[in-house]
């Protein structure tokens, strides 16, 4: 695999994970949006900051599930 292919694969994986997290958050009723590519604050923004703890719990569950495989 070339260096370019490796970079592309990492970007595609990142995008897929980001979209999955957004989908899971929205299914749980957490109002969130994808940020612009160059946003220094991250890839996802919560519309309602009061839902931050709910989002953290969901993300921790995703991390735990992927770390146990």
One Martini backbone bead per residue (centre of mass of N, CA, C, O) as a GRO file, in nm:
protein
   69
    1UNK     BB    1   0.097   0.036   0.023
    2UNK     BB    2   0.073   0.351  -0.012
    3UNK     BB    3   0.087   0.650   0.138
    4UNK     BB    4  -0.176   0.752   0.014
    5UNK     BB    5  -0.354   0.508   0.087
    6UNK     BB    6  -0.321   0.537   0.392
    7UNK     BB    7  -0.443   0.817   0.419
    8UNK     BB    8  -0.717   0.754   0.294
    9UNK     BB    9  -0.797   0.530   0.493
   10UNK     BB   10  -0.796   0.714   0.745
   11UNK     BB   11  -1.008   0.917   0.648
   12UNK     BB   12  -1.239   0.718   0.601
   13UNK     BB   13  -1.250   0.609   0.888
   14UNK     BB   14  -1.303   0.876   1.027
   15UNK     BB   15  -1.567   0.938   0.880
   16UNK     BB   16  -1.724   0.685   0.963
   17UNK     BB   17  -1.709   0.730   1.268
   18UNK     BB   18  -1.837   1.007   1.280
   19UNK     BB   19  -2.111   0.924   1.152
   20UNK     BB   20  -2.181   0.712   1.363
   21UNK     BB   21  -2.187   0.898   1.609
   22UNK     BB   22  -2.404   1.085   1.506
   23UNK     BB   23  -2.620   0.869   1.472
   24UNK     BB   24  -2.625   0.772   1.772
   25UNK     BB   25  -2.691   1.042   1.898
   26UNK     BB   26  -2.957   1.096   1.743
   27UNK     BB   27  -3.102   0.834   1.838
   28UNK     BB   28  -3.071   0.949   2.150
   29UNK     BB   29  -3.143   1.276   2.119
   30UNK     BB   30  -2.885   1.415   2.022
   31UNK     BB   31  -2.802   1.734   1.929
   32UNK     BB   32  -2.612   1.729   1.625
   33UNK     BB   33  -2.308   1.825   1.436
   34UNK     BB   34  -2.114   1.877   1.178
   35UNK     BB   35  -1.820   2.006   1.116
   36UNK     BB   36  -1.576   2.161   0.991
   37UNK     BB   37  -1.269   2.054   0.895
   38UNK     BB   38  -1.114   2.320   1.046
   39UNK     BB   39  -1.213   2.272   1.326
   40UNK     BB   40  -1.052   2.302   1.641
   41UNK     BB   41  -1.299   2.156   1.823
   42UNK     BB   42  -1.387   1.945   1.600
   43UNK     BB   43  -1.643   1.722   1.448
   44UNK     BB   44  -1.855   1.776   1.686
   45UNK     BB   45  -2.164   1.939   1.770
   46UNK     BB   46  -2.351   2.056   2.029
   47UNK     BB   47  -2.644   2.222   2.053
   48UNK     BB   48  -2.683   2.102   2.354
   49UNK     BB   49  -2.484   2.121   2.631
   50UNK     BB   50  -2.674   1.948   2.827
   51UNK     BB   51  -2.586   1.673   2.648
   52UNK     BB   52  -2.290   1.592   2.717
   53UNK     BB   53  -2.317   1.345   2.906
   54UNK     BB   54  -2.472   1.169   2.711
   55UNK     BB   55  -2.248   1.166   2.498
   56UNK     BB   56  -2.024   1.042   2.672
   57UNK     BB   57  -2.163   0.771   2.723
   58UNK     BB   58  -2.180   0.683   2.429
   59UNK     BB   59  -1.876   0.701   2.365
   60UNK     BB   60  -1.782   0.502   2.581
   61UNK     BB   61  -1.932   0.258   2.464
   62UNK     BB   62  -1.781   0.254   2.200
   63UNK     BB   63  -1.498   0.221   2.318
   64UNK     BB   64  -1.550  -0.041   2.472
   65UNK     BB   65  -1.635  -0.214   2.228
   66UNK     BB   66  -1.361  -0.171   2.064
   67UNK     BB   67  -1.157  -0.269   2.300
   68UNK     BB   68  -1.285  -0.582   2.311
   69UNK     BB   69  -1.201  -0.695   2.010
   0.00000   0.00000   0.00000
